[in-house]
Amino acid sequence: MQMDNVDFVVESKTTNDAFHSNRYDVSKFGHIISECKRLFTSQFTNSRVEFNRRQTNEVAHALAGEAALSASPTIYFHILDCINNIIIINEML
């Protein structure tokens, strides 16, 4: 693949911390992270892995869910209720 400038976003702080850690983990989780690191360093140049709180991605998840329900391309000229509610709740936190 040899892809450049790819940003990977994870919603798990534990996964992000394990990915960036130099400690060796003998668990199954540690093995998966080691394989991910190996693939990352060999296949993706000038790329990064970063953590975003789930609340940050909720709007993207809601929009993706709406898109999956639509049979054809749609252009929205107003904020959908499902997204507006998430924005309001996140602002209250």
Distance bins in CASP14 RR format, pairs under 12 A and 6 or more apart:
PFRMAT RR
TARGET T0000
AUTHOR 0000-0000-0000
RMODE 2
METHOD distances of the structure
MODEL  1
1 39 0 0 0 0 1 0 0 0 0 0 0
1 40 0 0 0 0 0 1 0 0 0 0 0
1 42 0 0 0 0 1 0 0 0 0 0 0
1 43 1 0 1 0 0 0 0 0 0 0 0
1 44 1 0 0 1 0 0 0 0 0 0 0
1 45 0 0 0 0 0 1 0 0 0 0 0
1 47 0 0 0 0 0 1 0 0 0 0 0
2 39 0 0 0 0 0 1 0 0 0 0 0
2 42 0 0 0 0 1 0 0 0 0 0 0
2 43 1 0 0 1 0 0 0 0 0 0 0
2 44 0 0 0 0 1 0 0 0 0 0 0
2 45 1 0 0 1 0 0 0 0 0 0 0
2 46 0 0 0 0 0 1 0 0 0 0 0
2 47 0 0 0 0 0 1 0 0 0 0 0
3 39 0 0 0 0 0 1 0 0 0 0 0
3 40 0 0 0 0 0 1 0 0 0 0 0
3 42 0 0 0 0 0 1 0 0 0 0 0
3 43 1 0 0 1 0 0 0 0 0 0 0
3 44 1 0 1 0 0 0 0 0 0 0 0
3 45 1 0 0 1 0 0 0 0 0 0 0
3 46 0 0 0 0 1 0 0 0 0 0 0
3 47 1 0 0 1 0 0 0 0 0 0 0
4 43 0 0 0 0 0 1 0 0 0 0 0
4 44 1 0 0 1 0 0 0 0 0 0 0
4 45 1 0 1 0 0 0 0 0 0 0 0
4 46 1 0 1 0 0 0 0 0 0 0 0
4 47 1 0 0 1 0 0 0 0 0 0 0
4 48 0 0 0 0 0 1 0 0 0 0 0
5 44 0 0 0 0 1 0 0 0 0 0 0
5 45 0 0 0 0 1 0 0 0 0 0 0
5 46 1 0 1 0 0 0 0 0 0 0 0
5 47 1 0 0 1 0 0 0 0 0 0 0
5 48 0 0 0 0 1 0 0 0 0 0 0
6 39 0 0 0 0 0 1 0 0 0 0 0
6 40 0 0 0 0 1 0 0 0 0 0 0
6 43 0 0 0 0 1 0 0 0 0 0 0
6 44 1 0 1 0 0 0 0 0 0 0 0
6 45 0 0 0 0 1 0 0 0 0 0 0
6 46 0 0 0 0 1 0 0 0 0 0 0
6 47 1 0 1 0 0 0 0 0 0 0 0
6 48 0 0 0 0 1 0 0 0 0 0 0
6 49 0 0 0 0 1 0 0 0 0 0 0
6 50 0 0 0 0 0 1 0 0 0 0 0
7 40 0 0 0 0 0 1 0 0 0 0 0
7 44 0 0 0 0 1 0 0 0 0 0 0
7 46 0 0 0 0 0 1 0 0 0 0 0
7 47 1 0 0 1 0 0 0 0 0 0 0
7 48 1 0 1 0 0 0 0 0 0 0 0
7 49 0 0 0 0 1 0 0 0 0 0 0
7 50 1 0 0 1 0 0 0 0 0 0 0
7 51 0 0 0 0 0 1 0 0 0 0 0
7 52 0 0 0 0 0 1 0 0 0 0 0
8 15 0 0 0 0 0 1 0 0 0 0 0
8 16 0 0 0 0 1 0 0 0 0 0 0
8 19 0 0 0 0 1 0 0 0 0 0 0
8 20 0 0 0 0 0 1 0 0 0 0 0
8 36 0 0 0 0 1 0 0 0 0 0 0
8 37 0 0 0 0 0 1 0 0 0 0 0
8 39 0 0 0 0 0 1 0 0 0 0 0
8 40 1 0 0 1 0 0 0 0 0 0 0
8 43 0 0 0 0 0 1 0 0 0 0 0
8 44 0 0 0 0 1 0 0 0 0 0 0
8 47 1 0 0 1 0 0 0 0 0 0 0
8 48 1 0 0 1 0 0 0 0 0 0 0
8 49 1 0 1 0 0 0 0 0 0 0 0
8 50 1 0 0 1 0 0 0 0 0 0 0
8 51 0 0 0 0 0 1 0 0 0 0 0
8 52 0 0 0 0 0 1 0 0 0 0 0
9 15 0 0 0 0 0 1 0 0 0 0 0
9 16 0 0 0 0 1 0 0 0 0 0 0
9 19 0 0 0 0 0 1 0 0 0 0 0
9 47 0 0 0 0 0 1 0 0 0 0 0
9 48 0 0 0 0 1 0 0 0 0 0 0
9 49 1 0 0 1 0 0 0 0 0 0 0
9 50 1 0 1 0 0 0 0 0 0 0 0
9 51 1 0 0 1 0 0 0 0 0 0 0
9 52 1 0 1 0 0 0 0 0 0 0 0
9 53 0 0 0 0 0 1 0 0 0 0 0
9 54 0 0 0 0 0 1 0 0 0 0 0
9 56 0 0 0 0 1 0 0 0 0 0 0
9 57 1 0 0 1 0 0 0 0 0 0 0
9 60 0 0 0 0 1 0 0 0 0 0 0
9 61 0 0 0 0 0 1 0 0 0 0 0
10 16 1 0 1 0 0 0 0 0 0 0 0
10 17 0 0 0 0 1 0 0 0 0 0 0
10 18 0 0 0 0 1 0 0 0 0 0 0
10 19 1 0 0 1 0 0 0 0 0 0 0
10 20 0 0 0 0 0 1 0 0 0 0 0
10 33 0 0 0 0 0 1 0 0 0 0 0
10 36 0 0 0 0 0 1 0 0 0 0 0
10 40 0 0 0 0 0 1 0 0 0 0 0
10 48 0 0 0 0 0 1 0 0 0 0 0
10 49 1 0 0 1 0 0 0 0 0 0 0
10 50 1 0 0 1 0 0 0 0 0 0 0
10 51 1 0 1 0 0 0 0 0 0 0 0
10 52 1 0 0 1 0 0 0 0 0 0 0
10 53 0 0 0 0 0 1 0 0 0 0 0
10 54 0 0 0 0 0 1 0 0 0 0 0
10 56 0 0 0 0 0 1 0 0 0 0 0
10 57 0 0 0 0 1 0 0 0 0 0 0
11 49 0 0 0 0 0 1 0 0 0 0 0
11 50 0 0 0 0 0 1 0 0 0 0 0
11 51 1 0 0 1 0 0 0 0 0 0 0
11 52 1 0 0 1 0 0 0 0 0 0 0
11 53 1 0 0 1 0 0 0 0 0 0 0
11 54 1 0 1 0 0 0 0 0 0 0 0
11 55 0 0 0 0 1 0 0 0 0 0 0
11 56 0 0 0 0 1 0 0 0 0 0 0
11 57 1 0 0 1 0 0 0 0 0 0 0
11 58 0 0 0 0 1 0 0 0 0 0 0
11 60 0 0 0 0 0 1 0 0 0 0 0
11 61 0 0 0 0 1 0 0 0 0 0 0
12 18 0 0 0 0 1 0 0 0 0 0 0
12 19 0 0 0 0 1 0 0 0 0 0 0
12 29 0 0 0 0 0 1 0 0 0 0 0
12 33 0 0 0 0 0 1 0 0 0 0 0
12 49 0 0 0 0 0 1 0 0 0 0 0
12 50 0 0 0 0 0 1 0 0 0 0 0
12 51 1 0 0 1 0 0 0 0 0 0 0
12 52 0 0 0 0 0 1 0 0 0 0 0
12 53 0 0 0 0 0 1 0 0 0 0 0
12 54 0 0 0 0 1 0 0 0 0 0 0
12 57 0 0 0 0 0 1 0 0 0 0 0
13 19 0 0 0 0 0 1 0 0 0 0 0
13 20 0 0 0 0 0 1 0 0 0 0 0
13 21 0 0 0 0 0 1 0 0 0 0 0
13 50 0 0 0 0 0 1 0 0 0 0 0
13 51 1 0 1 0 0 0 0 0 0 0 0
13 52 0 0 0 0 1 0 0 0 0 0 0
13 53 0 0 0 0 1 0 0 0 0 0 0
13 54 0 0 0 0 0 1 0 0 0 0 0
14 20 0 0 0 0 0 1 0 0 0 0 0
14 21 0 0 0 0 0 1 0 0 0 0 0
14 25 0 0 0 0 0 1 0 0 0 0 0
14 27 0 0 0 0 0 1 0 0 0 0 0
14 29 0 0 0 0 1 0 0 0 0 0 0
14 30 0 0 0 0 0 1 0 0 0 0 0
14 33 0 0 0 0 1 0 0 0 0 0 0
14 51 0 0 0 0 1 0 0 0 0 0 0
15 21 0 0 0 0 0 1 0 0 0 0 0
15 25 0 0 0 0 0 1 0 0 0 0 0
15 29 0 0 0 0 1 0 0 0 0 0 0
15 30 0 0 0 0 0 1 0 0 0 0 0
15 32 0 0 0 0 1 0 0 0 0 0 0
15 33 1 0 0 1 0 0 0 0 0 0 0
15 36 0 0 0 0 1 0 0 0 0 0 0
15 37 0 0 0 0 0 1 0 0 0 0 0
15 49 0 0 0 0 1 0 0 0 0 0 0
15 50 0 0 0 0 0 1 0 0 0 0 0
15 51 1 0 0 1 0 0 0 0 0 0 0
15 52 0 0 0 0 0 1 0 0 0 0 0
16 33 0 0 0 0 0 1 0 0 0 0 0
16 36 0 0 0 0 0 1 0 0 0 0 0
16 48 0 0 0 0 0 1 0 0 0 0 0
16 49 1 0 0 1 0 0 0 0 0 0 0
16 50 1 0 0 1 0 0 0 0 0 0 0
16 51 1 1 0 0 0 0 0 0 0 0 0
16 52 0 0 0 0 1 0 0 0 0 0 0
16 53 0 0 0 0 0 1 0 0 0 0 0
17 23 0 0 0 0 1 0 0 0 0 0 0
17 25 0 0 0 0 0 1 0 0 0 0 0
17 29 0 0 0 0 0 1 0 0 0 0 0
17 30 0 0 0 0 0 1 0 0 0 0 0
17 33 0 0 0 0 1 0 0 0 0 0 0
17 49 0 0 0 0 0 1 0 0 0 0 0
17 50 0 0 0 0 0 1 0 0 0 0 0
17 51 0 0 0 0 1 0 0 0 0 0 0
18 24 0 0 0 0 0 1 0 0 0 0 0
18 25 1 0 0 1 0 0 0 0 0 0 0
18 27 0 0 0 0 1 0 0 0 0 0 0
18 29 1 0 0 1 0 0 0 0 0 0 0
18 30 1 0 0 1 0 0 0 0 0 0 0
18 31 0 0 0 0 0 1 0 0 0 0 0
18 32 0 0 0 0 1 0 0 0 0 0 0
18 33 1 0 1 0 0 0 0 0 0 0 0
18 34 0 0 0 0 1 0 0 0 0 0 0
18 36 0 0 0 0 1 0 0 0 0 0 0
18 37 0 0 0 0 1 0 0 0 0 0 0
18 49 0 0 0 0 0 1 0 0 0 0 0
18 51 0 0 0 0 0 1 0 0 0 0 0
19 25 0 0 0 0 0 1 0 0 0 0 0
19 29 0 0 0 0 0 1 0 0 0 0 0
19 30 0 0 0 0 1 0 0 0 0 0 0
19 32 0 0 0 0 0 1 0 0 0 0 0
19 33 1 0 1 0 0 0 0 0 0 0 0
19 34 0 0 0 0 1 0 0 0 0 0 0
19 35 0 0 0 0 0 1 0 0 0 0 0
19 36 1 0 0 1 0 0 0 0 0 0 0
19 37 1 0 0 1 0 0 0 0 0 0 0
19 38 0 0 0 0 0 1 0 0 0 0 0
19 39 0 0 0 0 0 1 0 0 0 0 0
19 40 0 0 0 0 1 0 0 0 0 0 0
19 41 0 0 0 0 0 1 0 0 0 0 0
19 48 0 0 0 0 0 1 0 0 0 0 0
19 49 1 0 1 0 0 0 0 0 0 0 0
19 50 0 0 0 0 1 0 0 0 0 0 0
19 51 0 0 0 0 1 0 0 0 0 0 0
20 33 0 0 0 0 1 0 0 0 0 0 0
20 36 0 0 0 0 0 1 0 0 0 0 0
20 37 0 0 0 0 1 0 0 0 0 0 0
20 40 0 0 0 0 0 1 0 0 0 0 0
20 48 0 0 0 0 1 0 0 0 0 0 0
20 49 1 0 0 1 0 0 0 0 0 0 0
20 50 0 0 0 0 1 0 0 0 0 0 0
20 51 0 0 0 0 1 0 0 0 0 0 0
21 29 0 0 0 0 0 1 0 0 0 0 0
21 30 0 0 0 0 1 0 0 0 0 0 0
21 33 0 0 0 0 1 0 0 0 0 0 0
21 34 0 0 0 0 0 1 0 0 0 0 0
21 37 0 0 0 0 1 0 0 0 0 0 0
21 49 0 0 0 0 0 1 0 0 0 0 0
22 33 0 0 0 0 0 1 0 0 0 0 0
22 34 0 0 0 0 0 1 0 0 0 0 0
22 37 0 0 0 0 0 1 0 0 0 0 0
23 30 0 0 0 0 1 0 0 0 0 0 0
23 33 0 0 0 0 0 1 0 0 0 0 0
23 34 0 0 0 0 0 1 0 0 0 0 0
23 37 0 0 0 0 0 1 0 0 0 0 0
24 30 0 0 0 0 1 0 0 0 0 0 0
24 31 0 0 0 0 0 1 0 0 0 0 0
24 33 0 0 0 0 0 1 0 0 0 0 0
24 34 0 0 0 0 1 0 0 0 0 0 0
24 37 0 0 0 0 0 1 0 0 0 0 0
25 31 1 0 0 1 0 0 0 0 0 0 0
25 32 0 0 0 0 1 0 0 0 0 0 0
25 33 1 0 0 1 0 0 0 0 0 0 0
25 34 1 0 0 1 0 0 0 0 0 0 0
25 35 0 0 0 0 0 1 0 0 0 0 0
25 37 0 0 0 0 0 1 0 0 0 0 0
26 33 0 0 0 0 0 1 0 0 0 0 0
26 34 0 0 0 0 1 0 0 0 0 0 0
27 33 0 0 0 0 1 0 0 0 0 0 0
27 34 0 0 0 0 0 1 0 0 0 0 0
28 34 0 0 0 0 0 1 0 0 0 0 0
28 35 0 0 0 0 0 1 0 0 0 0 0
29 35 0 0 0 0 0 1 0 0 0 0 0
29 36 0 0 0 0 0 1 0 0 0 0 0
30 36 0 0 0 0 1 0 0 0 0 0 0
30 37 0 0 0 0 1 0 0 0 0 0 0
30 38 0 0 0 0 0 1 0 0 0 0 0
31 37 0 0 0 0 0 1 0 0 0 0 0
31 38 0 0 0 0 0 1 0 0 0 0 0
32 38 0 0 0 0 0 1 0 0 0 0 0
32 39 0 0 0 0 0 1 0 0 0 0 0
33 39 0 0 0 0 0 1 0 0 0 0 0
33 40 0 0 0 0 0 1 0 0 0 0 0
33 49 0 0 0 0 0 1 0 0 0 0 0
34 40 0 0 0 0 0 1 0 0 0 0 0
34 41 0 0 0 0 0 1 0 0 0 0 0
35 41 0 0 0 0 0 1 0 0 0 0 0
35 42 0 0 0 0 0 1 0 0 0 0 0
35 43 0 0 0 0 0 1 0 0 0 0 0
36 42 0 0 0 0 0 1 0 0 0 0 0
36 43 0 0 0 0 0 1 0 0 0 0 0
36 44 0 0 0 0 0 1 0 0 0 0 0
36 49 0 0 0 0 1 0 0 0 0 0 0
37 43 0 0 0 0 0 1 0 0 0 0 0
37 44 0 0 0 0 0 1 0 0 0 0 0
37 49 0 0 0 0 1 0 0 0 0 0 0
38 44 0 0 0 0 0 1 0 0 0 0 0
39 47 0 0 0 0 0 1 0 0 0 0 0
39 49 0 0 0 0 0 1 0 0 0 0 0
40 46 0 0 0 0 0 1 0 0 0 0 0
40 47 1 0 0 1 0 0 0 0 0 0 0
40 48 0 0 0 0 1 0 0 0 0 0 0
40 49 1 0 0 1 0 0 0 0 0 0 0
41 47 0 0 0 0 1 0 0 0 0 0 0
41 48 0 0 0 0 0 1 0 0 0 0 0
41 49 0 0 0 0 0 1 0 0 0 0 0
50 56 0 0 0 0 0 1 0 0 0 0 0
50 57 0 0 0 0 0 1 0 0 0 0 0
51 57 0 0 0 0 0 1 0 0 0 0 0
52 58 0 0 0 0 0 1 0 0 0 0 0
52 59 0 0 0 0 0 1 0 0 0 0 0
52 60 0 0 0 0 1 0 0 0 0 0 0
52 61 0 0 0 0 0 1 0 0 0 0 0
53 90 0 0 0 0 1 0 0 0 0 0 0
53 93 0 0 0 0 1 0 0 0 0 0 0
54 60 0 0 0 0 0 1 0 0 0 0 0
54 61 0 0 0 0 1 0 0 0 0 0 0
54 86 0 0 0 0 0 1 0 0 0 0 0
54 90 0 0 0 0 0 1 0 0 0 0 0
54 93 0 0 0 0 0 1 0 0 0 0 0
55 61 0 0 0 0 0 1 0 0 0 0 0
55 62 0 0 0 0 0 1 0 0 0 0 0
55 86 0 0 0 0 1 0 0 0 0 0 0
55 87 0 0 0 0 0 1 0 0 0 0 0
55 89 0 0 0 0 1 0 0 0 0 0 0
55 90 1 0 1 0 0 0 0 0 0 0 0
55 91 0 0 0 0 0 1 0 0 0 0 0
55 92 0 0 0 0 0 1 0 0 0 0 0
55 93 1 0 0 1 0 0 0 0 0 0 0
56 86 0 0 0 0 0 1 0 0 0 0 0
56 87 0 0 0 0 0 1 0 0 0 0 0
56 90 0 0 0 0 1 0 0 0 0 0 0
56 93 0 0 0 0 0 1 0 0 0 0 0
57 63 0 0 0 0 0 1 0 0 0 0 0
57 64 0 0 0 0 1 0 0 0 0 0 0
57 86 0 0 0 0 0 1 0 0 0 0 0
57 90 0 0 0 0 0 1 0 0 0 0 0
58 64 0 0 0 0 0 1 0 0 0 0 0
58 65 0 0 0 0 0 1 0 0 0 0 0
58 82 0 0 0 0 1 0 0 0 0 0 0
58 83 0 0 0 0 1 0 0 0 0 0 0
58 84 0 0 0 0 0 1 0 0 0 0 0
58 85 0 0 0 0 1 0 0 0 0 0 0
58 86 1 0 1 0 0 0 0 0 0 0 0
58 87 0 0 0 0 1 0 0 0 0 0 0
58 88 0 0 0 0 0 1 0 0 0 0 0
58 89 0 0 0 0 1 0 0 0 0 0 0
58 90 1 0 0 1 0 0 0 0 0 0 0
58 93 0 0 0 0 0 1 0 0 0 0 0
59 65 0 0 0 0 0 1 0 0 0 0 0
59 66 0 0 0 0 0 1 0 0 0 0 0
59 79 0 0 0 0 1 0 0 0 0 0 0
59 80 0 0 0 0 1 0 0 0 0 0 0
59 82 0 0 0 0 1 0 0 0 0 0 0
59 83 1 0 1 0 0 0 0 0 0 0 0
59 84 0 0 0 0 1 0 0 0 0 0 0
59 85 0 0 0 0 0 1 0 0 0 0 0
59 86 1 0 1 0 0 0 0 0 0 0 0
59 87 1 0 0 1 0 0 0 0 0 0 0
59 88 0 0 0 0 0 1 0 0 0 0 0
59 89 0 0 0 0 0 1 0 0 0 0 0
59 90 0 0 0 0 1 0 0 0 0 0 0
59 91 0 0 0 0 0 1 0 0 0 0 0
60 66 0 0 0 0 0 1 0 0 0 0 0
60 67 0 0 0 0 0 1 0 0 0 0 0
60 82 0 0 0 0 0 1 0 0 0 0 0
60 83 0 0 0 0 1 0 0 0 0 0 0
60 86 0 0 0 0 1 0 0 0 0 0 0
61 67 0 0 0 0 0 1 0 0 0 0 0
61 68 0 0 0 0 0 1 0 0 0 0 0
61 82 0 0 0 0 1 0 0 0 0 0 0
61 83 0 0 0 0 1 0 0 0 0 0 0
61 86 0 0 0 0 1 0 0 0 0 0 0
62 68 0 0 0 0 0 1 0 0 0 0 0
62 69 0 0 0 0 0 1 0 0 0 0 0
62 79 0 0 0 0 0 1 0 0 0 0 0
62 80 1 0 0 1 0 0 0 0 0 0 0
62 81 0 0 0 0 1 0 0 0 0 0 0
62 82 1 0 1 0 0 0 0 0 0 0 0
62 83 1 0 1 0 0 0 0 0 0 0 0
62 84 0 0 0 0 1 0 0 0 0 0 0
62 85 0 0 0 0 1 0 0 0 0 0 0
62 86 1 0 1 0 0 0 0 0 0 0 0
62 87 0 0 0 0 1 0 0 0 0 0 0
62 89 0 0 0 0 0 1 0 0 0 0 0
62 90 0 0 0 0 0 1 0 0 0 0 0
63 69 0 0 0 0 0 1 0 0 0 0 0
63 70 0 0 0 0 0 1 0 0 0 0 0
63 74 0 0 0 0 0 1 0 0 0 0 0
63 76 0 0 0 0 1 0 0 0 0 0 0
63 79 0 0 0 0 0 1 0 0 0 0 0
63 80 1 0 0 1 0 0 0 0 0 0 0
63 82 0 0 0 0 1 0 0 0 0 0 0
63 83 1 0 0 1 0 0 0 0 0 0 0
63 84 0 0 0 0 0 1 0 0 0 0 0
63 86 0 0 0 0 1 0 0 0 0 0 0
63 87 0 0 0 0 0 1 0 0 0 0 0
64 70 0 0 0 0 0 1 0 0 0 0 0
64 82 0 0 0 0 0 1 0 0 0 0 0
64 83 0 0 0 0 0 1 0 0 0 0 0
65 80 0 0 0 0 0 1 0 0 0 0 0
65 82 0 0 0 0 1 0 0 0 0 0 0
65 83 0 0 0 0 0 1 0 0 0 0 0
66 74 0 0 0 0 1 0 0 0 0 0 0
66 76 0 0 0 0 1 0 0 0 0 0 0
66 79 0 0 0 0 0 1 0 0 0 0 0
66 80 1 0 0 1 0 0 0 0 0 0 0
66 81 0 0 0 0 0 1 0 0 0 0 0
66 82 1 0 0 1 0 0 0 0 0 0 0
66 83 0 0 0 0 1 0 0 0 0 0 0
66 86 0 0 0 0 0 1 0 0 0 0 0
67 73 0 0 0 0 1 0 0 0 0 0 0
67 74 1 0 0 1 0 0 0 0 0 0 0
67 75 0 0 0 0 0 1 0 0 0 0 0
67 76 0 0 0 0 0 1 0 0 0 0 0
67 80 0 0 0 0 0 1 0 0 0 0 0
67 82 0 0 0 0 0 1 0 0 0 0 0
67 83 0 0 0 0 0 1 0 0 0 0 0
68 74 0 0 0 0 0 1 0 0 0 0 0
69 80 0 0 0 0 0 1 0 0 0 0 0
69 82 0 0 0 0 0 1 0 0 0 0 0
70 76 0 0 0 0 0 1 0 0 0 0 0
70 80 0 0 0 0 0 1 0 0 0 0 0
74 80 0 0 0 0 0 1 0 0 0 0 0
76 82 0 0 0 0 0 1 0 0 0 0 0
76 83 0 0 0 0 1 0 0 0 0 0 0
76 84 0 0 0 0 0 1 0 0 0 0 0
78 84 0 0 0 0 1 0 0 0 0 0 0
79 85 0 0 0 0 1 0 0 0 0 0 0
79 86 0 0 0 0 0 1 0 0 0 0 0
79 87 1 0 0 1 0 0 0 0 0 0 0
79 88 0 0 0 0 0 1 0 0 0 0 0
80 86 0 0 0 0 1 0 0 0 0 0 0
80 87 0 0 0 0 0 1 0 0 0 0 0
81 87 0 0 0 0 0 1 0 0 0 0 0
81 88 0 0 0 0 0 1 0 0 0 0 0
82 88 0 0 0 0 0 1 0 0 0 0 0
82 89 0 0 0 0 0 1 0 0 0 0 0
83 89 0 0 0 0 0 1 0 0 0 0 0
83 90 0 0 0 0 0 1 0 0 0 0 0
84 90 0 0 0 0 0 1 0 0 0 0 0
84 91 0 0 0 0 0 1 0 0 0 0 0
85 91 0 0 0 0 0 1 0 0 0 0 0
85 92 0 0 0 0 0 1 0 0 0 0 0
86 92 0 0 0 0 0 1 0 0 0 0 0
86 93 0 0 0 0 0 1 0 0 0 0 0
87 93 0 0 0 0 0 1 0 0 0 0 0
END
